[in-house]
Amino acid sequence: MIVTATRRSESIQSVPGEVTALTASSLSQMNAHDFSDFAAHVPGLSYAATGASTNLIVIRGITTGSQLSSAIGLYLDDVPLGASSSFGLGYQSLNINLFDLDRVEVLNGPQGTLYGATSLGGTVKYITTLPDLKDFSAEVGTEVSSTEHGGINHAYRGMVNLPFGNGIGAVRIDGIQQYDSGYIKDPVYDRDNQGWDRAEGGRVSVLLQPTDELDVRLTALTQHTPGESEDVAFRNPVTRQPTLGAYDQAYPTFQPSEYGLTLYSGVVDYDLPWAKLTSISGLQTNTGSSRSDGSYIYGPVLAAFGGGSDPFSLEADATTKKFTEELRLASHDNRYFQWLVGGFFDTEKTIAVVDLFDEANPGGTFLGLPLFNSFIPSTYREYAAYADGTVFITQRFDVGLGVRYSRQRQAYEESVAGLIATGSDATLTPPAVTSDQSVTTYLINPKFRVTDDTLVYARAASGFRPGGPNIVLKPGLGNPTFAPDRLWNYEIGEKSSFLDKHATLNFDVYDILWKDIQVTVNNGGVNQLENAGDARVKGAELAFDYRIVPALTVGGSAAYTDAKLDSIAPVLGLAYSGARLPLSPRYNFALVGSYGFNIVENYSGMLTVTDRYVGDRLVGFGTAVSPRYELAAYNLTDLNLAVYAPHGVELGVFLKNVFDKAGEVSATTVANEYDPAAPVPVYLTQPRTVGLSVNVKFN
């Protein structure tokens, strides 16, 4: 398995750090179409669903549960995705459809020197398939399935690869449309199939190779996902039992949403006699629009004024336009000293609009006044320079060193009006707030090959996440700014191949010291980021793969994560240290088994069984400003059968969640801060789903 985790192509067994690579073949065998389908198969990876098409991704427990900016780096090829600030929905990672990807790489631990800001806990890379310069190929496929408690799902996918110019260039075009029916009902307000979404998108990629030294790749991608409500069911905050049915919710208002990404990128590689020069340019637009029900939050807040039974809706729209440029120069592979130097530039402009409406009154007013209207423009700019080198001290021992200096500048404005903001319909526009920060991150990474098939390594790496300004409604209500949070990750591990390379075993243990952690605090109905002390995360990760016979392969992963606050946190109401961090299970594991077999001449099959266990997790810290809900552990089993026929035909039958378990993925307890008895909306795993697929490949 060749990966590019270190910005060089090398065997995954040679990378001195925990890296998981999921190839197109392995994703297909699991019938994985988006992030949630493979997340449990990566050691140390967890997530919280944040909408019908987005997730908050967590690696090695680096999260406080509710955050406004991401703690992981998200990349499509080598282009960073999403907003870097807290104003552009940066914490919501769009579910990139996995069709026509070459692989997904997950890098555990901070990647600050090579991947920069926000790669605090690690990095997730979606790597697309390159256009083929030599051969024509095409693929079409369709899928239909039925979900218990839901409805009929369907998907259509297609790809064509067209070489031209006698091997000089090729264009690869793909497109998808995927509809998931949702599986939640609202019996109170008579709505079915809540949580549905429809992903639509495509990609055009052109690869030019006019000389042996020069590669140019131009890519355009778009994906948009409209949906309605979320796959959440209501649970009692004390008993954790359903308040209605097991898959029921009750929201007074309609909750549509739409998230999208449009990306244009260009990658130029030029082989110099003494090094390789790479330029990576990216221009993207990230959009997020949602209308969420706020009745269980703002009803109690406004109850004293007669609004306790009114339905409230919160509209949030954010658009981030982002341009990035990275230029790097890497030495050719050698066994003496390999080096890489580079520079990075990022400029972003975000326009966010947040409005609150009382749906019981015309125009959404309350007591004749608008409740809350806001217009929030902001900018983010980052400059960075980095260097990475590997010194080969002996044939078996080398040391990797890295350093990165970056500077972030942010500017933020706000115009707010309404009862909550100004007490009237007058508009308040405070002076613009700016921040200017710089940070240096480091990497020390020795590696020793005990034998040709076994290496041991140590890794000390730092990471950071930018601070910045907060939205402030009134002087003295919360903090106008928040500071960066930083961490150091200390890790030792081993990677082994044995049984004549039929088996691999990778294992590591780590200790993370996290300072000035950023947490979300709701001040007067408005979320702000504040720094809440320190945390410590200790853990272990394991991954293995064993080809028992040519037709039978088993593999799996497991992780232990002990994530706790290491200090008091007054902003969370915690006067003691040792509180467990939210969302990270102490234990999780996954197993995969694949068996290939012949049916008759020219027909063969592949049976894949997957099983994954996710341990219990917490939501909140158990205080008045951060109420707690304990998510139960769950175990899911999937079956996938593929039949390969002549002429590139592949027929599939799959059964997801064989035992129809209602696994609790994530939840939110914001409403319980204002009403402790409010129902807790809990995201549930997809119920039992049975389906058929047909794919045809033309070569």
C-alpha positions in Angstrom: 0.0 0.0 0.0 1.5 3.3 -1.2 0.4 6.5 0.7 1.4 10.1 0.6 1.0 11.0 4.3 4.5 12.5 4.5 4.0 14.3 1.1 6.1 11.6 -0.4 5.0 8.3 -2.0 6.0 5.5 0.3 4.8 2.2 1.7 2.4 2.6 4.6 4.6 0.2 6.6 7.5 2.7 6.3 5.6 5.7 7.6 6.7 6.4 11.2 3.2 7.2 12.6 -0.3 5.8 12.7 -1.8 6.0 9.2 -4.9 4.2 7.9 -5.4 3.8 4.2 -8.8 2.6 2.8 -8.5 1.7 -0.9 -11.3 1.9 -3.5 -11.5 -1.9 -3.4 -11.8 -2.1 0.4 -14.4 0.7 0.4 -16.4 -1.1 -2.2 -16.3 -4.4 -0.3 -17.7 -2.6 2.7 -20.3 -0.9 0.4 -19.1 2.4 1.9 -20.4 5.6 0.2 -19.5 8.3 2.7 -17.6 9.1 5.9 -20.0 7.4 8.4 -19.6 4.1 6.5 -15.9 3.7 7.2 -15.3 5.8 10.3 -15.5 2.9 12.8 -12.8 1.0 10.9 -10.2 3.6 11.6 -8.5 3.3 15.1 -9.0 6.4 17.2 -11.5 8.0 14.9 -15.0 9.0 16.1 -17.5 11.6 15.0 -20.7 13.5 15.8 -23.3 14.0 13.2 -24.0 17.7 12.8 -26.6 17.5 10.0 -28.0 15.4 7.2 -24.7 15.8 5.3 -22.0 17.0 7.7 -20.0 15.6 10.6 -17.8 16.9 13.4 -14.7 14.6 13.0 -12.7 13.6 16.1 -9.2 11.9 16.1 -7.6 10.7 19.3 -10.2 12.4 21.5 -9.3 15.9 20.6 -12.7 17.6 21.0 -14.8 19.3 23.5 -18.0 18.0 22.0 -19.5 21.3 20.8 -17.0 23.4 18.9 -17.3 26.0 16.2 -14.0 25.4 14.4 -12.5 22.1 13.3 -9.7 20.2 15.2 -8.8 18.1 12.2 -7.4 18.9 8.7 -9.7 17.9 5.8 -8.2 17.6 2.4 -9.3 16.7 -1.1 -6.0 15.5 -2.7 -3.6 18.2 -1.4 -6.2 21.1 -1.1 -7.5 21.9 2.4 -11.3 22.1 2.6 -13.6 24.2 4.6 -13.4 27.4 6.6 -10.5 27.9 9.0 -12.3 30.3 11.3 -15.3 29.7 13.6 -17.6 31.9 11.5 -17.8 29.7 8.4 -19.1 26.4 9.8 -15.5 25.0 9.8 -16.4 22.3 12.3 -18.9 20.8 9.9 -17.0 18.5 7.6 -19.0 17.8 4.4 -19.5 14.1 3.6 -17.6 13.8 0.4 -19.0 11.0 -1.7 -16.5 8.1 -2.1 -17.3 7.2 -5.7 -14.2 7.1 -8.0 -11.7 7.8 -5.2 -8.4 6.1 -5.2 -8.2 5.9 -1.4 -8.9 7.6 1.9 -6.0 8.3 4.2 -6.4 9.1 7.9 -3.3 10.4 9.8 -3.6 10.2 13.5 -2.0 12.8 15.8 -1.1 16.4 15.1 0.2 17.1 11.6 1.1 20.8 12.2 4.4 20.9 10.3 3.1 19.5 7.0 -0.6 20.2 7.1 -0.8 23.4 9.2 -3.6 25.0 11.2 -6.5 23.0 12.6 -4.7 19.6 12.1 -4.7 19.4 15.9 -5.9 15.8 16.3 -5.0 14.6 12.8 -5.9 14.8 9.1 -8.3 13.1 6.8 -7.4 13.0 3.0 -9.7 12.1 0.2 -7.5 11.1 -2.8 -9.2 11.0 -6.2 -8.3 8.7 -9.0 -5.9 10.1 -11.6 -7.0 10.2 -15.2 -5.4 7.3 -17.2 -3.2 8.6 -20.0 -3.2 5.3 -21.9 -6.6 3.5 -21.8 -10.2 4.3 -22.3 -12.5 3.2 -19.4 -16.0 3.8 -18.2 -18.3 2.7 -15.4 -22.0 3.0 -14.7 -23.8 1.8 -11.7 -27.1 2.0 -9.8 -28.3 0.9 -6.4 -31.6 0.6 -4.6 -32.2 -0.3 -1.0 -34.9 -0.3 1.7 -34.4 0.9 5.2 -36.5 -0.2 8.2 -38.5 2.7 9.7 -37.7 4.7 6.6 -38.2 4.2 2.9 -36.5 3.5 -0.5 -33.0 4.8 -1.1 -31.4 4.9 -4.5 -28.2 6.0 -6.2 -26.8 6.5 -9.7 -23.1 6.8 -10.5 -21.1 7.1 -13.7 -17.5 7.7 -14.8 -15.7 7.9 -18.1 -11.9 8.2 -18.8 -10.8 9.6 -22.2 -7.1 9.7 -23.1 -6.1 12.0 -25.9 -2.9 13.2 -27.7 -1.3 9.8 -27.9 -0.6 9.6 -24.2 -0.1 13.3 -23.6 -3.3 13.9 -21.7 -6.6 12.4 -20.4 -9.8 13.7 -19.0 -11.8 11.8 -16.3 -15.4 12.8 -15.7 -17.7 11.4 -13.0 -21.0 12.1 -11.5 -23.3 10.9 -8.7 -26.8 11.3 -7.4 -27.6 9.6 -4.1 -30.9 9.8 -2.2 -31.2 8.5 1.4 -34.8 8.4 2.6 -34.3 9.2 6.3 -35.8 7.0 9.0 -37.2 9.3 11.6 -40.9 10.1 12.1 -42.6 13.1 13.7 -46.0 11.8 14.8 -46.9 15.0 16.6 -46.6 17.2 13.5 -47.3 14.4 11.0 -43.9 14.3 9.1 -42.3 11.1 7.8 -38.8 10.4 6.5 -37.2 13.1 8.6 -33.4 13.2 8.0 -33.6 12.6 4.3 -30.9 14.0 2.1 -29.9 13.9 -1.6 -26.3 14.2 -2.7 -25.6 15.5 -6.2 -22.3 16.2 -7.7 -19.6 15.5 -10.2 -15.9 16.0 -11.0 -13.9 16.8 -14.1 -10.2 16.2 -14.0 -7.7 16.8 -16.8 -4.1 15.4 -16.6 -1.5 16.7 -19.0 2.0 15.2 -19.3 3.7 17.1 -22.2 7.1 15.9 -21.1 8.6 13.3 -18.8 9.4 16.0 -16.3 6.1 18.0 -16.3 2.6 17.0 -15.0 -0.3 19.4 -14.9 -3.6 18.4 -13.3 -6.7 20.6 -13.4 -9.8 19.6 -11.4 -13.3 21.0 -11.0 -15.6 19.5 -8.4 -19.0 20.2 -7.1 -21.2 18.5 -4.5 -24.5 19.8 -3.1 -26.6 18.1 -0.5 -30.1 19.3 0.3 -32.0 17.7 3.1 -34.7 18.0 5.8 -34.4 17.8 9.5 -31.9 15.3 11.0 -31.8 11.6 11.9 -32.5 12.3 15.6 -34.9 10.7 17.9 -36.0 12.2 21.3 -34.7 10.6 24.5 -35.5 11.4 28.2 -32.4 13.2 29.6 -32.6 11.1 32.8 -33.8 7.7 31.9 -32.4 7.8 28.3 -35.6 6.1 27.1 -37.6 7.3 24.1 -40.0 10.1 24.9 -42.1 9.0 21.9 -41.3 6.1 19.7 -37.8 4.7 19.3 -37.4 6.5 16.0 -39.6 9.6 16.7 -39.0 13.3 17.2 -41.4 16.3 17.6 -40.3 19.6 16.2 -42.9 22.4 15.7 -41.1 24.0 12.7 -39.9 22.8 9.3 -36.1 22.2 9.1 -34.7 22.3 5.6 -30.9 22.5 5.0 -28.4 22.5 2.1 -24.7 22.2 2.2 -22.3 22.5 -0.8 -18.8 22.6 -2.0 -17.5 23.9 -5.3 -13.7 23.5 -5.9 -11.3 24.4 -8.7 -7.8 23.2 -8.2 -4.6 23.0 -10.2 -1.5 20.9 -9.4 1.8 21.3 -11.3 4.7 18.9 -10.7 8.0 19.6 -12.3 11.0 17.3 -11.9 14.2 19.3 -11.7 17.5 17.4 -12.0 18.0 17.8 -8.2 14.5 18.1 -6.8 10.8 18.1 -7.5 8.8 21.3 -7.6 5.1 21.2 -6.8 2.5 24.0 -7.0 -1.0 23.4 -5.5 -3.7 26.0 -6.1 -7.2 25.8 -4.9 -10.3 28.1 -5.2 -13.4 26.9 -3.4 -16.8 28.1 -2.2 -18.3 26.4 0.9 -22.0 27.0 1.5 -24.2 26.0 4.4 -27.8 27.0 4.9 -30.1 25.6 7.5 -33.3 26.3 9.3 -33.3 24.6 12.7 -36.0 24.4 15.3 -35.1 26.5 18.4 -38.4 26.0 20.3 -36.8 23.9 23.1 -34.1 26.6 23.7 -35.9 29.9 23.2 -39.2 28.9 24.6 -37.8 28.6 28.2 -35.6 31.7 27.6 -38.6 33.8 26.6 -41.2 32.1 28.8 -41.3 35.0 31.3 -42.4 37.3 28.4 -45.2 34.9 27.2 -43.2 33.0 24.6 -43.0 29.7 26.4 -45.3 27.8 24.0 -44.3 29.6 20.8 -42.4 27.8 18.0 -39.1 29.3 17.2 -36.8 28.8 14.2 -33.2 29.7 13.8 -31.9 30.4 10.3 -28.2 30.2 9.6 -26.5 30.9 6.3 -22.8 30.9 5.8 -20.7 31.2 2.6 -16.9 31.0 2.6 -14.8 31.8 -0.4 -11.3 30.5 0.0 -8.1 30.6 -2.1 -5.1 28.6 -1.1 -1.7 28.3 -2.7 1.1 25.9 -1.7 4.5 25.8 -3.2 7.0 23.1 -2.2 10.3 21.7 -3.3 11.3 18.2 -2.4 14.6 16.4 -2.8 14.6 13.2 -4.8 14.5 9.9 -2.8 17.9 8.9 -1.4 19.4 7.2 1.6 21.5 10.1 3.0 19.3 13.2 3.5 15.8 13.8 2.2 14.4 17.3 2.6 11.2 19.2 1.8 10.6 23.0 2.1 7.5 24.9 1.2 5.3 27.9 1.7 1.6 28.2 2.1 -0.9 31.0 1.7 -4.6 31.0 2.6 -7.1 33.9 2.2 -10.8 33.5 3.1 -13.9 35.7 3.2 -17.0 34.5 5.0 -20.5 36.1 5.1 -22.7 34.7 7.8 -26.3 35.6 8.5 -28.1 34.3 11.6 -31.7 35.2 12.3 -34.2 34.0 14.9 -38.0 34.0 14.3 -41.1 33.4 16.4 -43.2 31.4 14.0 -46.4 32.1 15.9 -46.4 35.7 14.8 -46.5 37.3 11.3 -43.0 38.3 10.2 -41.5 36.2 12.9 -41.6 39.1 15.5 -42.0 38.8 19.2 -43.8 41.5 21.2 -43.9 43.4 17.9 -40.1 43.4 17.6 -37.7 41.2 15.6 -36.0 38.7 18.0 -32.5 38.6 16.5 -31.1 39.5 13.1 -27.4 39.5 12.3 -25.0 40.1 9.4 -21.5 38.9 10.2 -18.7 39.4 7.6 -15.2 38.1 8.5 -11.9 37.5 6.8 -9.1 35.0 7.5 -5.5 35.1 6.1 -2.6 32.8 6.8 1.0 32.8 5.7 3.2 29.8 6.5 6.7 28.4 5.8 7.8 24.9 6.6 10.7 22.6 6.3 10.9 18.8 6.8 14.0 16.6 6.6 15.1 13.0 7.2 18.7 12.2 8.2 19.8 8.6 7.5 22.3 8.0 10.2 22.7 4.3 9.4 21.1 1.9 6.9 18.5 1.1 9.6 18.3 4.3 11.7 17.0 7.7 10.6 15.6 10.8 12.2 12.8 13.0 10.8 12.7 16.6 11.8 10.1 19.3 10.9 9.3 22.9 11.7 6.5 25.2 10.5 6.0 28.9 11.2 2.6 30.4 10.5 0.8 33.7 11.0 -2.9 34.2 11.0 -4.7 37.5 10.7 -8.5 37.7 11.2 -11.0 40.6 11.0 -14.6 40.4 12.1 -17.6 42.7 11.9 -21.1 42.4 13.1 -24.4 44.2 12.6 -27.1 43.0 15.0 -30.6 44.0 15.8 -33.7 42.7 17.7 -34.9 42.1 21.2 -32.1 39.7 22.2 -29.3 41.8 20.7 -30.3 45.5 21.3 -33.7 45.4 23.0 -35.3 47.1 20.0 -35.3 47.0 16.2 -32.4 49.4 16.1 -29.2 48.0 14.5 -26.0 47.9 16.5 -22.7 47.9 14.6 -19.7 47.8 17.0 -16.2 48.6 15.8 -14.5 45.8 13.8 -12.4 43.3 15.8 -9.1 42.0 14.6 -6.6 39.4 15.7 -3.0 38.8 14.7 -1.3 35.5 15.9 1.7 33.5 15.0 2.9 30.1 16.0 5.7 27.6 15.4 5.0 23.8 15.4 7.6 21.1 15.5 8.2 17.4 14.7 10.8 15.0 16.0 10.4 11.5 14.5 13.2 8.9 14.8 12.7 5.5 13.2 14.7 2.2 13.6 14.4 -0.8 11.3 14.9 -3.8 13.6 14.7 -6.1 10.6 13.6 -5.7 7.0 10.0 -6.4 8.1 9.9 -4.6 11.5 10.4 -1.0 12.4 9.9 0.9 15.7 9.5 4.6 15.9 9.0 7.5 18.3 7.1 10.7 17.4 6.9 14.0 19.2 4.8 16.5 17.4 3.0 19.8 18.2 -0.2 21.2 16.8 -2.4 24.3 17.2 -5.7 25.8 16.3 -6.1 29.5 15.7 -7.9 31.8 18.2 -9.9 34.8 17.1 -12.8 37.1 17.7 -16.2 36.2 19.1 -19.6 37.6 18.4 -20.5 39.9 21.3 -24.1 41.2 21.7 -23.5 43.5 24.7 -20.3 44.7 26.5 -19.5 42.3 29.4 -21.5 39.4 27.9 -18.8 36.8 27.2 -15.3 37.3 25.8 -14.6 39.4 22.7 -11.8 37.1 21.7 -10.4 33.7 22.5 -6.9 32.3 22.4 -5.4 29.5 20.3 -5.2 26.1 21.8 -2.0 24.0 21.4 -0.9 20.5 22.1 2.1 18.2 22.1 1.7 14.5 21.1 4.3 12.0 22.4 4.1 8.6 20.7 5.9 5.3 20.3 4.9 2.5 18.0 5.9 -0.4 15.8 5.0 -1.7 12.4 5.6 -5.3 11.4 5.1 -7.6 8.4 5.5 -11.3 8.9 4.5 -14.8 7.6 6.2 -14.0 4.3 4.4 -10.6 4.2 0.9 -12.3 4.4 0.3 -10.4 7.7 0.9 -7.0 9.1 0.6 -5.8 12.7 0.8 -2.1 13.7 0.6 -0.8 17.3 1.2 2.5 19.1 0.7 4.2 22.4 0.5 8.0 22.8 0.2 10.7 25.4 -1.2 14.1 24.4 -0.9 17.3 26.5 -3.5 19.8 25.3 -3.4 23.4 26.6 -6.0 26.2 26.6 -8.7 24.0 25.1 -11.4 25.8 23.1 -15.0 25.2 24.3 -18.3 26.5 23.1 -20.3 28.4 25.8 -23.8 29.7 25.2 -24.0 33.3 26.5 -27.5 34.7 26.4 -28.6 32.4 23.6 -25.5 33.1 21.5 -22.6 30.6 21.1 -19.1 31.8 21.9 -15.7 30.2 22.1 -13.7 30.4 25.3 -10.6 28.8 26.6 -11.3 26.3 29.4 -8.0 25.0 30.9 -6.0 22.0 29.9 -6.7 18.3 29.0 -4.7 15.1 28.6 -5.4 12.2 26.3 -3.7 8.8 26.7 -4.3 6.0 24.4 -3.3 3.0 22.3 -4.1 1.9 18.7 -3.8 -1.3 16.9 -4.4 -2.4 13.3 -3.8 -5.8 11.7 -4.3 -7.6 8.4 -3.8 -11.3 7.6 -4.2 -13.0 4.2 -4.8 -16.5 5.6 -5.1 -18.1 2.1 -5.3 -16.3 -1.3 -9.1 -16.3 -1.1 -9.5 -15.4 2.6 -8.4 -12.1 4.3 -9.2 -10.9 7.8 -8.3 -7.5 9.2 -9.3 -5.2 12.0 -8.5 -2.3 14.2 -8.9 -1.3 17.9 -8.3 1.7 20.1 -8.3 2.7 23.7 -8.8 6.4 24.4 -8.6 8.0 27.9 -9.5 11.7 27.3 -9.9 13.9 30.4 -9.6 17.5 31.6 -6.3 18.0 33.4 -7.4 21.2 35.2 -10.4 23.0 36.5 -12.6 24.7 34.0 -14.6 27.6 35.5 -16.3 28.6 32.2 -17.8 25.1 32.2 -18.7 25.2 35.8 -16.1 22.5 36.7 -14.2 23.1 40.0 -12.3 19.8 39.7 -10.0 18.2 37.3 -10.4 14.8 35.7 -13.7 15.3 33.9 -14.0 13.0 30.9 -14.0 14.8 27.5 -17.1 14.3 25.3 -17.7 12.1 22.2 -14.6 9.8 22.5 -15.3 6.1 23.3 -12.8 4.5 25.7 -12.9 1.4 23.5 -13.7 0.8 19.9 -12.9 -2.0 17.5 -13.8 -3.2 14.0 -13.3 -6.5 12.1 -13.5 -7.2 8.4 -13.4 -10.6 6.7 -13.5 -11.2 2.9 -13.7 -14.5 1.1 -13.4 -14.9 -2.6 -14.7 -17.9 -4.4 -15.5 -19.3 -7.9 -19.1 -19.9 -8.9 -18.9 -21.3 -12.4 -16.6 -20.6 -15.3 -16.0 -16.8 -15.7 -18.2 -16.1 -12.6 -16.7 -15.4 -9.2 -17.9 -13.9 -5.9 -16.7 -12.1 -2.8 -18.4 -12.3 0.6 -17.5 -9.6 3.1 -18.5 -9.5 6.7 -17.8 -6.4 8.9 -18.5 -5.9 12.6 -17.8 -2.7 14.6 -18.1 -1.8 18.2 -18.2 1.8 19.5 -18.1 2.2 23.3 -20.1 4.6 25.4 -19.4 8.3 25.1 -20.5 11.4 26.9 -22.2 14.6 25.6 -21.4 17.6 27.8 -19.6 17.8 31.1 -22.4 17.4 33.6 -22.8 21.0 34.7 -25.5 23.6 34.5 -23.9 25.2 31.5 -22.9 21.9 29.9 -25.5 19.2 30.7 -24.5 15.6 30.3 -26.1 12.8 28.3 -24.4 9.4 28.1 -24.5 7.8 24.7 -24.8 4.0 24.9 -22.3 1.6 23.3 -23.4 -0.1 20.2 -22.3 -3.0 17.9 -23.2 -3.2 14.2 -22.8 -6.0 11.7 -22.9 -5.8 7.9 -23.0 -8.4 5.1 -21.9 -7.7 1.5 -22.0 -10.2 -1.4 -20.5 -9.3 -4.8 -20.8 -11.4 -7.9 -18.4 -10.7 -10.8 -19.6 -11.7 -14.2 -18.2 -11.4 -17.8 -18.1 -8.1 -19.6 -17.2 -6.1 -16.4 -20.6 -6.7 -14.8 -20.7 -6.7 -11.0 -23.9 -7.6 -9.0 -24.2 -6.8 -5.3 -26.4 -7.7 -2.5 -25.9 -6.0 0.9 -27.5 -6.1 4.3 -26.5 -3.2 6.6 -27.1 -3.3 10.4 -28.1 -7.0 10.3 -29.6 -7.0 13.8 -31.3 -3.6 13.4 -29.5 -1.9 16.4 -30.4 1.7 17.2 -26.9 2.9 17.9 -26.5 6.3 19.5 -24.0 8.3 17.4 -24.2 11.7 19.0 -26.5 14.2 20.7 -26.8 17.8 21.8 -27.9 19.1 25.2 -28.0 22.8 24.6 -31.7 23.0 25.3 -31.2 21.3 28.7 -29.2 24.3 29.9 -32.5 26.2 29.9 -34.9 23.4 30.5 -33.4 20.3 32.3 -36.4 18.3 31.3 -36.2 19.0 27.6 -35.9 16.0 25.4 -32.4 15.2 24.1 -32.2 14.8 20.3 -30.0 11.8 19.7 -28.5 10.9 16.2 -29.2 7.2 15.5 -27.4 4.8 13.2 -29.1 3.7 10.0 -31.5 0.9 10.8 -31.4 -2.5 9.0 -31.1 -1.8 5.2 -31.2 -4.4 2.5 -30.2 -3.5 -1.1 -29.1 -4.4 -4.6 -26.5 -2.9 -6.8 -25.4 -3.2 -10.4 -22.1 -1.9 -11.8 -20.7 -2.3 -15.3 -17.1 -1.4 -16.2 -16.0 -0.9 -19.7 -12.3 -1.1 -20.5 
